[in-house]
Amino acid sequence: MMKVVLLSLEWPHEGHVGGVGRYAFRIADELKETVDLTVVTLAGGTPLEGATMVYVPRATGRIGRYYLTPLRLRRLIASLKADVIHAFGDDWALSKNGAPIVRTFLGSSLAEARASKGLRSINHYVLALTEARSRARAAFRIAIGPDSFETFRCDILMPPVTAVPPPAGVGKTDGPSVVFIGSFHGRKRGWLVAKAVREARATTGLPITLTVIGPAGDQANWPADTMHLSGASDEAVREAVASSWVLMAPSEYEGFGIPLYEAMALRTYAIVTDNPGSSYIYNAVSPTPPISLVPETELQGELEKHIRGTGSLSTAEKQSASAVSDYLVSEASAERLVEMYGRLSR
């Protein structure tokens, strides 16, 4: 059986897990059925039954995480004697003379640098140089959206999604509700969501509830009545999205936008701002997209439109959401990856 090493330092663990880590776990769960799979991730990562787990120490600070850890991976991954290495990042120091490297580009660090401030911005400018090195060394390049496809001159576009089963017995909340995934500050711009919810409450008089899925250290930034979930399981995230009337995602930059995809898959209306990822999904949903793509100045007004009623999508909106989620999943099948691995290993 072909031996594949999956390198993903973003991976489910006890703390907050972003969309990349949850996607990596799901696709690995599918791949283990057809390949001899070894997962290389950080210490404390959730074990995946049926795969061999290899852990590296969890470094502190940006330098340790983004620069020292990839250097440590060079010898470790070479020792695993893979037929193919599939990296979701952190591969710039791997040996060029080893197994062929498949690289999934999850967005552009250069674009993130431009949408960030301070040390985070500087860090992403440097990471953009490591991405250019990874692009040049990869035997096969996968983009998660049109932005990364063009930026890194990729071989295929493969959305970072797997099927999202609706949680059993979960309906919409009795009253209007909003869910947000991300941090208060930074490119996710959670502060815009808090502001829109606060002002919509004042204007309409409706008791809009807000659920946030984000890092534990970020909880203090949110209003006291916010339901803040950190370290939530996949199931808990699905339940929060499926039960909410609206998902809000005013991110300055997304290479794809997994929360928006999950909202479509779970039949929840989404209000988003324009970026490469949201535009890609919005344009793929027709003719009746259950998505409002608006400037940040219109977030409150758009929210007020969608908190009256029951929170359920119309029949036409459900059909559009189903069509686009099915299409994206078909483009992202594990079988597509395995076929490509086989060509490279031969």
N, C-alpha and C positions, 0 to 999 in steps of 0.2 A: 504494500500500500504506500502511496506517495506521502512523504513526510513534509508537512507544511509547518513553518514557525510563524506564528502571528504575533507581531510586536505591537502592543498597544499599552502604553503607560497610563492612558485614561481607561479606567476599568471600574466596575462597581466595587464599593467598599463601604465601610461604616459611615463615612462622611457624605457630603453632597456629591452627586454624580451628574455630570452634564450629559447632553445628548450623545456625544461621541462615545463615551464610555458605555452607555446603555446599548447603543447600536453595535459596538464591537462585541459585547457579550452575546447579543442575539445572533449575529452572523456567525460567531464562533460556535454557538450551540447547534446551528444548522450544518456547519462545515465538518464537525467532528463525526458526523454520520458517514462521510465518504472519504475522509483523509485521516492520516495519522497526525493529529493536531497537537502542537505544543504552543502554549500561550506564555509569552514573556511579558510580565507586568510588574508593578510596584508591590512591595511587601504589604500585606493586609488585604490584597485583592480577593474578591469572592472566588472560591474554587469553582471550576466548571467540571462537573462529572463527565467522564469520558474523554477528557483532554488532559495532557500532562502540563502541570503548572510549574513555571520557573519564575521565582521572585527575585527582584533586585531591591536593595535598600531604598527606602523612601527618603530622599534628600530634603533638606530644608532650604528655602530661599530660591530665588530665580536662577542664580548661577549653578547651584547644585542640581536643580531639577532639569534645566534646559541645556546645560553644557557639560557638567561633569558626568551625569548619569549616562548620556549617549556615548561618551568616551569609554565608560566601563562596559557598555554593551558589546563593544567590538569583539573582544576575545570570547565573551560568554556565548554570543550567538554563533560565532565561528565553530565553537566546540560542539554545537548541537547537530551538526552535519545534516542540514536540511536539504531537501530537493528544491524548495522554493521558500523564500522569505517574503511575507506580506506585512508591510509596515504602515501603520496609521500615524506616522511621525517619528521623530527621534532616531532616524536612520542615517543621518549624514556622516557619521563616523564609521559605519560598517565597512568591512573589507570589500573592495571592488572585485576581488578574485574569488569570492565565495559563491554561494548559490545565487541564482538570479533574484533580484529584488523587485517585488511589485509594490508600488507606492500609491496609497490613496491620499489625495490632496483634499483636505477637509476645509479648504478656504485659503485665503491669502493673508499671510502675516503682514505684508505691506499694507493691504487694505485695513487690517485691524490696527496697525500702527497709526494710520491716518485718522481712525475713529477713536483713538485713545489719547490719554494725556500722561505726562510725567514719566516715571520709570517704566510703566507698562508700555508706553509708546516707544521708548528707546529700546526696550527688550524686543519688541516685535520688529523693529527695523533690523536688528541684528539677526533675529530668527529668519527674516526674509532672505538673508544671505545663505543660511543653512538650507532653506527650501530650494534655492537655486542649485545648490550642490546636490541635493537629493534628486532633483529633476534630471540633472545631467547623468547621474549614476544609475537611475532606475532602468530595468529592462522593460518594464511595462508601467504606464502611468494611468491612474484612474482618477477622474474628476467627480466631485459630488454635485456639481452644478455648472451652468454655462460660464460663470465667472472663473472658476478654477480650471475649467476645460481650456479656455482661451489663454489664461495667464501662464499655465504650465505646459501648454501644447500637449494635452493628454491624448491617450489612445482611445479611450471610451469614456462616456459619461454614465455613472452608476449612482443613483440616489442612495444616500446612507440610511436606508429604511428596511425594515422587515414587517411582516404582517402584525398588526396591532389588534389582538382579540378584544372585543368590547367586554368590560367586566360584567359578570352575571348579576342581574337584579339591581343595577344602578340606573336610576332615572335622574332627571333634572331636579335641582333643588326647588323647594316650594317658592322661594322668593328669588329675585334677581341676584346673580352671582358672577364674579369675575375670577379667573385664574391667570397667574403669571408665573413663568419659569425663568429664573435668573436672579441677578443681583440688583440692588437699589441704584448703585452707581455704575460707571463704566458704560460700554457700548450697548448693553441690554436696556439701559435707561428705565429701570423700574420706578424711579421717582416720577416719571411721566404718568405711569399707571396709577400710583398713589394719588397724584394730583387730579387726574381725570375722575377717579372714583369719588374723591372727596367733593369735588365741585358738582358732579352729577347727583350725589346725594342731596346737596344743598338746593339744587335747582328743581329736582323732581320730588323731593321728600320721600323717596323710596329707600328702604334699608338694604342697600347693596352690600353683600358680603364680598370680601377679598381673600383669596387663598394664594399664598406665595410658596413656590418650591425653590429653595435656594440654600446657600451655605449658612451654617449655624451662626457664624460670626457676623452675618449681615442682618440678623433679626432685629437688632436694636435700632436700625435705621427706619423700620417700618412703623406705621401707627399701631398703637397698643391693641386695637381690635382686629388686627390682621391675623389670620390663621397661617402661621409660618411652619412649613414642613422642611426638615433637613434630613438627609440620609434616607429619603423615602424610597421604598421598593418600587419596581416597575409597576406592580399592581396598584400601589397607592397613587402613583402618578396618573395611571390610566383612570382610576376612579375620580380623582380630582378634576381631570380634564373632561371626562364624560358627564359628570354631574353639573358642571358649570354652564351657565347660559352663554358666556363669552370668554374666549381666550384673548388676552391682549399681548402683543409682541412688538413694541416700538423700537426694536434694535436698530442701531445705526448701520451695522454690517452683519450679514449672515451669508456664508457661502451656500447654504441650503435652507436651513430653518426647520429642524426636526420638530419643535413644538407646533408649528403651523401644520406640518404633515399629520401629526398625531391628532390635532383638532379635527382635521378633515376625516381621518379614519374613525374617529369616535363621535362624529356628527355634532360637533360644537362650532358655533359661529366664531370667526376670528377677525379681530381688528388689528391691522398691522401697518407699519410705515414702510416706505419703499426702500428696498435694498436688493442686491442680486438674487438672494434666495427667495424672498417673498414674491418678487416679480416673476420668477420662474414658475413657482407653484400657482400663483394667481392666473398667469396666462395659460397654464395647463388645464385649468378648471373652466369648463364652458358647458352650456351657455349661461348657467345661473350659479356663479361662484358664491358659496357661503362665506365670503371674505370681503372685508372692506379694506382697501389699500388707500390710506389717507395721509396727508401731511400731519405733523405732530400737533399743529394748531387746531386740528379738527377731531382729535381723539375724544374729547369730552362730548362733543355734539353727536358723534357717531355712536358712542356708548349709550347715550340717552335714547337713541332710536331703537336700540336692541335690548333694552331692559323693561320693555312693556310687553306683556303677553305671557307666554309660557316658557320661553327659552328654547323651544324645539324648532328645528329646521323645517322649512316647507318641503313638500314632496319633491319638487324640482331641485331644491338645494341638496337634499339627501342623495338624489340620483347623481348629481354632479360631483358631490364629495366622494361617493362610492366609486364613480368612474375614474377619478384622478388617483385615488389611493390604490385602486387595483392596478392601474397603469404603472405607477411608481414602483410598486412591489414587484411587478413582472420584470421591470428593467433592473431590479436589484437582486435577482435570484442567486442563491448560493451555487446553483448548477452552472450559472454563467462564469462564476469565479473558478470552479473546479475545472471546467473545460480549458480555461486560460492557463491555469497552473500546469495542466497536462502538456500543453504546447510548449511552455517554457522549460519544463523539466526534461523534455525530450531533446 
